[in-house]
Amino acid sequence: MTSDLNELMVIYPERLWLEISDQAQEKAWRLSKQKPYSHPNASWNAYLNNLCLYIFLTWLKEDPDLREPINVWLNDEELASVWEVVNGTMLTIGDTKLVLIPSDKSNFTELRIPQEWVDIPNWAGNYYLAVELNLEERWFGVSGYTTHQQIRKEAKYDSVDQTYSLDVEDLITDLNVMWVAREVCPVDKLEIEPLSISSTQVEKLLEELSKFTFYSPRLDVPFEMWGALLAVDEYRQGLYQRRLENQKNNKIANNLSQWFENIFEVGWQSFEAIISSQQKTLAVQFRTDVMLNDLRVKRAKLIDLGMQLGGTAVVLLLGLTSELDEKISIRVQLHPANDEIYLLPDIRLVLLSESGKILQEVQSRNHDHLIQLKKFKSYPGKNFSIKIAFGGISIKEDFVL
């Protein structure tokens, strides 16, 4: 437990504070990688929600006084179709619906609830919990909760991002108040206007919203139509599957210029996310590598080398820095993954030109913790590729600046 978490528990003793363990992070990472997503924000959203759900459920199930059945609202397949487009998770305790809204923002001042969790009849909850996930300090905190009634009466609605918001000061911080309220008062029946949509509109929306994008399409159509689409499991699953298919069919080069604007393609994760999912040896390598410290943008991707190698995987690292001459400096490294300390010998890391010419190549030896290309520079608009090869297996990532 970090000193920062201890201090928070002293300052805000009425709030729920829990430690984020290695087990919780590894479990959440595995779960989030079991299902594909069409854009990187959705993949990260799935990780945060899996982590939030795992920690909160573990805490709930350890409560000896809680004898009612606890269930996650949807199964894994259905949850993936939700996290593809919206943040949040619902679970039920008896007849009570709890909606968890996780956030990894460092300056958490308000609870922002996507409209879907309030205005779709079968999505709406009785209670909404504001969950903070501090991945750096490794703590989980519930800043407070609100009710559906309070949201309708007091929350500010933002039509731009279609959310309801309440300041942290307006939340009830002590969860014991919620437990007592559940015992004393019967669960209120939520009165929400039904949403409807015709079969013709459904097919048109599925066609339009399944197009390949790097973001959720939730704001691309009026909420009444969007909410009615999500409310039906079959329609929502259809949207999810179509978006995955279109993402596969529209694979394009990784746009490194957008990385400087914090826009990343599917599969590229922050160093912190990769470190949390891999062994401590990898974390030490990252933190002690002085060559990575000065890089402005750093991203990592877990790459499976194929079932032929027993599921062997590696971590490809890319770091970028803008230079004064308008060129971009690029650092490329390859690390072992999945609790391995060393790379397999004879793995090749290759830099290719746009025409396919080999510009650089390095090969792993016995007991190599990592291999890396020499730092190289390129102008915006240039294309190149990185190839990872082993025996007859090769995987190529294309990039454009």
TILO-461746 format. One record per residue (C-alpha): residue in one letter; x, y, z. Coordinates in pm, whole numbers, plus 50000, padded with zeros to 5 digits. Layout:
<atoms>
aXYZ;...
</atoms>
This chain:
<atoms>
m500005000050000;t501515033449900;s501965062450139;d499745082849909;l496875058549965;n497445058950342;e497235096650340;l493985096150142;m492445071650388;v493285095450671;i492065126850492;y488855110950356;p488035082450597;e484385080650486;r485305071150129;l486155036450001;w489845032249924;l491415000349792;e494824990549662;i495264980749297;s497184948149319;d499364931549055;q496764903749039;a493974928548966;q495944945548689;e496984912748529;k493424899348545;a491964931148395;w494564931348120;r493884895048026;l490134900948018;s490444932447806;k492624914047550;q490244884547518;k487864905647311;p488904927247014;y487994964046977;s487964985946669;h489825016046811;p492425022247084;n490185042847312;a487745013747330;s490544989647417;w491725012447700;n488125017447810;a487724979647838;y490864977148051;l489725004348294;n486244989548327;n487564954248376;l489934966848644;c487194986848816;l484744957948805;y487224931948930;i488354952749230;f484844963349331;l483374928349297;t486224913649500;w485544938849776;l481794932549768;k482134894849790;e484344898050098;d481504915150288;p479984888450521;d476844909350575;l475964910750208;r473894879450141;e472024890249829;p473104876849489;i475644898649306;n475614897448927;v477264916348644;w474514929748420;l475934914848098;n478204886048002;d481714891047860;e480604891247497;e477874916947562;l480154938747776;a482604941447487;s479824955547268;v479144981847537;w482764991747598;e483314994847224;v481175026347236;v480615038547594;n482265039647937;g480655023248239;t479514990048386;m476394979248571;l475984952148829;t472994941449036;i472754934149408;g469394917949456;d466944942149295;t469334971749310;k471214983449001;l474654999249056;v476415016948769;l480195020848804;i481725049848612;p485555046748622;s487995074648543;d491795075448530;k492005113548518;s494435127848773;n492365159048852;f488995143648930;t486505171049015;e483195158548875;l481295127148790;r480405126348420;i477815099948338;p477205090547973;q473585096947883;e473145060447789;w473245050048158;v470525074948249;d468065076647959;i468015041347813;p465315023548019;n467044989648052;w470445005848117;a469435029948392;g470615023148747;n469415031349096;y472855042749213;y475885056449025;l479385053749174;a482255077049080;v485355055049070;e488885069249052;l491675046548925;n495155060048991;l497345035948796;e500595053148888;e500015053249264;r498045020549235;w494875029249424;f491145026149365;g488805051449524;v485075057849526;s484635095449546;g480945091549615;y477665081649462;t474465096649333;t470995083849245;h468975084148927;q466565108649088;q469365132549186;i470805131548834;r467445140748685;k466945169348932;e470415183948982;a472895172148719;k474055194748438;y473425180548093;d476095186547829;s474635182647481;v478105183647322;d479325150847471;q475905138347587;t476735134347954;y475215143548288;s477645158348539;l477725164648912;d480525180949109;v482275157949356;e480985180249638;d477425171149538;l478005133649574;i477295113249888;t480735101149993;d479845074450251;l478715042050086;n477205030750418;v474425056050354;m473595037450033;w473515003550205;v471215016750478;a468935033450222;r468575000450038;e467414983050356;v465075010350475;c463475020850145;p462204998149866;v463945001149532;d462255028749334;k460795020148998;l462565041748743;e460235061348519;i462005066648187;e460555075147851;p460755044847617;l462895047147304;s461805032746973;i463295027946629;s462065012246306;s463784982946135;t464545005545838;q466285030746063;v468235002746233;e469764990145911;k470615025445800;l472255033246136;l474225000846141;e475555008545796;e476505044045888;l477905038546238;s479935007446160;k482325026445933;f485955025146041;t486815053346285;f489315059246564;y486545069646803;s483135058846931;p480285069146698;r477945076746991;l477835114046909;d477335109946534;v473525106746547;p470755120846770;f470595103647107;e467015091747063;m468095070046770;w471415060146925;g469845050447256;a467115029947089;l469795011246891;l471885002847198;a468844992547401;v468364961247187;d471104935547246;e470884922146892;y471354956646737;r474224966046969;q476024933146904;g475504937946532;l477114972246548;y480064958346744;q480674929946498;r480374952446194;r482814977646337;l485354949846400;e484944936846048;n485364971245894;q488414977846111;k490044946045976;n489194955045618;n490504990445651;k493844984645812;i496005014745739;a499475026245837;n500015038046193;n499925076046175;l502795087746397;s501965124546348;q498695118146532;w500605102246818;f501785136946917;e498075145646957;n497445114947176;i495575096646898;f496735060646871;e495755031146654;v494274998946789;g496674978446999;w499155005847093;q499165010747469;s500885033847713;f504055021147879;e502195020348211;a499494997348069;i502024973647915;i504124973348231;s501104965448446;s500264935548227;q503794921648201;q506494910248439;k508384932648680;t511584926448480;l510054945448189;a509124974348416;v512714976448541;q514044976348184;f511785005248086;r512615026348389;t516375021248374;d516735027148001;v518005063147989;m517585063847612;l513805062947657;n513635090847914;d513955119647667;l511375106747421;r508275128347398;v505865100947288;k506265064547388;r503945036147294;a504074998247309;k502294969547139;l502054933047236;i502704911346930;d501914874146912;l504464855246705;g502044826946637;m500784793946766;q503714776846593;l505914790646871;g503594780847155;g502004815047179;t505334833347218;a504844870947228;v507084901547225;v506584938247306;l507394963347032;l508284997847165;l508325030346966;g509475063847098;l509265097046914;t510855131146957;s510445162746745;e513735178046632;l514515214646551;d515055206546182;e511385194446163;k512525158346148;i511195132146389;s513645110546583;i512445074746625;r513635048146868;v512525011646820;q513044983647072;l511844947647108;h511334931647451;p510194897247570;a506684893347710;n504584869447920;d507004865548213;e509964857847988;i513284873448088;y515064868547756;l514064870547392;l514214838747187;p517514838046995;d517434846346623;i514454869946629;r515064897046367;l513994933346407;v514074950446066;l513554986245944;l512194987745589;s511865017145350;e508595025045174;s509795004244878;g510664974645104;k514434979945110;i516164968845433;l517614999745602;q518564983945935;e518454949346087;v519354934746426;q519054898846549;s518664885746904;r521274863147062;n521154840247364;h520254858847682;d519274891847518;h516874911547739;l516054933547440;i517194943247093;q516934977546932;l517524995746608;k519835025646591;k517885057646642;f516855071846305;k515215103746177;s512585110245913;y510605139245769;p506795142145805;g505015124945518;k507565096745488;n506545060045518;f508495031145668;s507824996645813;i509064976246109;k509224938646059;i509624912246328;a510714878646187;f511504844446331;g512104814646106;g509304814645851;i507094837846056;s507064875346000;i504824903646121;k504994938445972;e503774971746108;d503495000745861;f504005036845971;v503565071245819;l504825104145964;
</atoms>
